[in-house]
Amino acid sequence: MTISKKIFSALLPVMCLGAFKSGAQVVFLTEKKKEAQVKIFQTQYKLEADVVVFKTPFIDNAVENKGIWFFTKHEGECNKIITYTKEKQLADLKVYFTSDKNEAGWINKKKKYIMN
């Protein structure tokens, strides 16, 4: 096997993971505000939210941009690095967390691009 074939074989799983993650909602939570790509305000009221989010325990469920998020402990696995803010006006997204997977989805579709 040539060196280029060995490199391709080694990188293939990584490339497949990248293809899988495209459009998925795998997020990494950081406390470092400067590292975050998206600032999240957690609202207590569904009507106030831009997106209703269901936290899934399975990475395979976090496909597309449908409000089903998997929180990873490994930054290298994520699509977005997020942080929480206590000030609503500083947030990129207002999020309401639900325990019902069927409620997940975008309320303010104009902000959907933020999580792409």
KEGU-764468 format. One record per residue (C-alpha): residue number from 1; residue in three letters; x, y, z. Coordinates in steps of 0.001 Angstrom, whole numbers, plus 500000, padded with zeros to 6 digits. Example, Ala and Ser with C-alpha at 12.3 -4.5 7.8 and 13.67 -1.06 7.14 Angstrom:
+-----+-----+--------+--------+--------+
!   i !  aa !     px !     py !     pz !
+-----+-----+--------+--------+--------+
!   1 ! ALA ! 512300 ! 495500 ! 507800 !
!   2 ! SER ! 513670 ! 498940 ! 507140 !
+-----+-----+--------+--------+--------+
//
This chain:
+-----+-----+--------+--------+--------+
!   i !  aa !     px !     py !     pz !
+-----+-----+--------+--------+--------+
!   1 ! MET ! 500000 ! 500000 ! 500000 !
!   2 ! THR ! 501448 ! 503374 ! 499037 !
!   3 ! ILE ! 501814 ! 506237 ! 501489 !
!   4 ! SER ! 498955 ! 508208 ! 499903 !
!   5 ! LYS ! 496631 ! 505194 ! 500199 !
!   6 ! LYS ! 497630 ! 504771 ! 503848 !
!   7 ! ILE ! 496898 ! 508442 ! 504538 !
!   8 ! PHE ! 493553 ! 508210 ! 502719 !
!   9 ! SER ! 492634 ! 505066 ! 504685 !
!  10 ! ALA ! 493514 ! 506792 ! 507941 !
!  11 ! LEU ! 491550 ! 509943 ! 507079 !
!  12 ! LEU ! 488458 ! 508222 ! 505672 !
!  13 ! PRO ! 486726 ! 507771 ! 509058 !
!  14 ! VAL ! 487379 ! 511431 ! 509897 !
!  15 ! MET ! 485988 ! 512577 ! 506540 !
!  16 ! CYS ! 482887 ! 510421 ! 507055 !
!  17 ! LEU ! 482359 ! 511876 ! 510495 !
!  18 ! GLY ! 482604 ! 515350 ! 509002 !
!  19 ! ALA ! 480003 ! 514457 ! 506407 !
!  20 ! PHE ! 477736 ! 513089 ! 509122 !
!  21 ! LYS ! 478123 ! 516205 ! 511235 !
!  22 ! SER ! 477241 ! 518535 ! 508389 !
!  23 ! GLY ! 473981 ! 520149 ! 509457 !
!  24 ! ALA ! 473864 ! 518149 ! 512682 !
!  25 ! GLN ! 473368 ! 519813 ! 516021 !
!  26 ! VAL ! 476322 ! 518588 ! 518018 !
!  27 ! VAL ! 477239 ! 521347 ! 520445 !
!  28 ! PHE ! 480085 ! 521947 ! 522852 !
!  29 ! LEU ! 479421 ! 524155 ! 525866 !
!  30 ! THR ! 482205 ! 526494 ! 526955 !
!  31 ! GLU ! 482412 ! 529036 ! 529739 !
!  32 ! LYS ! 484989 ! 531018 ! 527770 !
!  33 ! LYS ! 482863 ! 533669 ! 526049 !
!  34 ! LYS ! 485550 ! 534498 ! 523459 !
!  35 ! GLU ! 485699 ! 530869 ! 522248 !
!  36 ! ALA ! 481946 ! 530621 ! 521680 !
!  37 ! GLN ! 480464 ! 530858 ! 518215 !
!  38 ! VAL ! 476915 ! 531286 ! 519526 !
!  39 ! LYS ! 475645 ! 532995 ! 522689 !
!  40 ! ILE ! 472538 ! 531332 ! 524119 !
!  41 ! PHE ! 469942 ! 532787 ! 526456 !
!  42 ! GLN ! 467824 ! 530117 ! 528128 !
!  43 ! THR ! 464255 ! 531318 ! 528449 !
!  44 ! GLN ! 461580 ! 529897 ! 530716 !
!  45 ! TYR ! 458880 ! 530727 ! 528177 !
!  46 ! LYS ! 458403 ! 528837 ! 524920 !
!  47 ! LEU ! 456726 ! 531818 ! 523236 !
!  48 ! GLU ! 459848 ! 533921 ! 523830 !
!  49 ! ALA ! 462227 ! 531402 ! 522197 !
!  50 ! ASP ! 463835 ! 531431 ! 518762 !
!  51 ! VAL ! 464211 ! 527667 ! 518939 !
!  52 ! VAL ! 462778 ! 524883 ! 521087 !
!  53 ! VAL ! 465557 ! 522413 ! 521872 !
!  54 ! PHE ! 465432 ! 518799 ! 522928 !
!  55 ! LYS ! 468689 ! 517512 ! 524448 !
!  56 ! THR ! 469280 ! 514027 ! 523103 !
!  57 ! PRO ! 471531 ! 511519 ! 524845 !
!  58 ! PHE ! 472447 ! 509986 ! 521470 !
!  59 ! ILE ! 474669 ! 511692 ! 518884 !
!  60 ! ASP ! 472882 ! 509806 ! 516091 !
!  61 ! ASN ! 469657 ! 511691 ! 516876 !
!  62 ! ALA ! 471270 ! 515114 ! 516373 !
!  63 ! VAL ! 470798 ! 515269 ! 512611 !
!  64 ! GLU ! 469994 ! 518318 ! 510529 !
!  65 ! ASN ! 469037 ! 521656 ! 512050 !
!  66 ! LYS ! 465794 ! 520680 ! 513757 !
!  67 ! GLY ! 466365 ! 521694 ! 517368 !
!  68 ! ILE ! 467583 ! 518311 ! 518567 !
!  69 ! TRP ! 470962 ! 518912 ! 520169 !
!  70 ! PHE ! 473603 ! 516532 ! 521420 !
!  71 ! PHE ! 475960 ! 518075 ! 523975 !
!  72 ! THR ! 479435 ! 516631 ! 523522 !
!  73 ! LYS ! 482285 ! 516754 ! 526024 !
!  74 ! HIS ! 484805 ! 516895 ! 523169 !
!  75 ! GLU ! 485213 ! 520158 ! 521288 !
!  76 ! GLY ! 486538 ! 518348 ! 518213 !
!  77 ! GLU ! 483198 ! 516559 ! 517718 !
!  78 ! CYS ! 481007 ! 519649 ! 517673 !
!  79 ! ASN ! 479359 ! 521731 ! 514972 !
!  80 ! LYS ! 478979 ! 524761 ! 517216 !
!  81 ! ILE ! 480657 ! 526020 ! 520345 !
!  82 ! ILE ! 478073 ! 527677 ! 522552 !
!  83 ! THR ! 478012 ! 529609 ! 525782 !
!  84 ! TYR ! 475209 ! 530841 ! 527975 !
!  85 ! THR ! 474543 ! 534481 ! 528687 !
!  86 ! LYS ! 472333 ! 535834 ! 531453 !
!  87 ! GLU ! 471499 ! 538923 ! 529423 !
!  88 ! LYS ! 468823 ! 538331 ! 526801 !
!  89 ! GLN ! 469902 ! 541293 ! 524659 !
!  90 ! LEU ! 473443 ! 539851 ! 524274 !
!  91 ! ALA ! 472226 ! 536475 ! 523030 !
!  92 ! ASP ! 472381 ! 535292 ! 519442 !
!  93 ! LEU ! 469596 ! 532811 ! 520203 !
!  94 ! LYS ! 466874 ! 532519 ! 522813 !
!  95 ! VAL ! 466421 ! 528835 ! 523612 !
!  96 ! TYR ! 463653 ! 526977 ! 525374 !
!  97 ! PHE ! 464557 ! 523427 ! 526446 !
!  98 ! THR ! 461853 ! 520796 ! 526258 !
!  99 ! SER ! 461647 ! 517223 ! 527509 !
! 100 ! ASP ! 459433 ! 516283 ! 524526 !
! 101 ! LYS ! 461372 ! 515489 ! 521345 !
! 102 ! ASN ! 458275 ! 516223 ! 519237 !
! 103 ! GLU ! 458217 ! 519875 ! 520405 !
! 104 ! ALA ! 461724 ! 520585 ! 519108 !
! 105 ! GLY ! 462051 ! 523001 ! 516221 !
! 106 ! TRP ! 462517 ! 526535 ! 515036 !
! 107 ! ILE ! 460055 ! 529256 ! 515986 !
! 108 ! ASN ! 462064 ! 532114 ! 514476 !
! 109 ! LYS ! 463215 ! 530554 ! 511207 !
! 110 ! LYS ! 465139 ! 533738 ! 510300 !
! 111 ! LYS ! 467707 ! 532763 ! 512931 !
! 112 ! LYS ! 468068 ! 529159 ! 511777 !
! 113 ! TYR ! 471259 ! 530050 ! 509862 !
! 114 ! ILE ! 473035 ! 530690 ! 513170 !
! 115 ! MET ! 473207 ! 526964 ! 513879 !
! 116 ! ASN ! 474127 ! 525865 ! 510330 !
+-----+-----+--------+--------+--------+
//
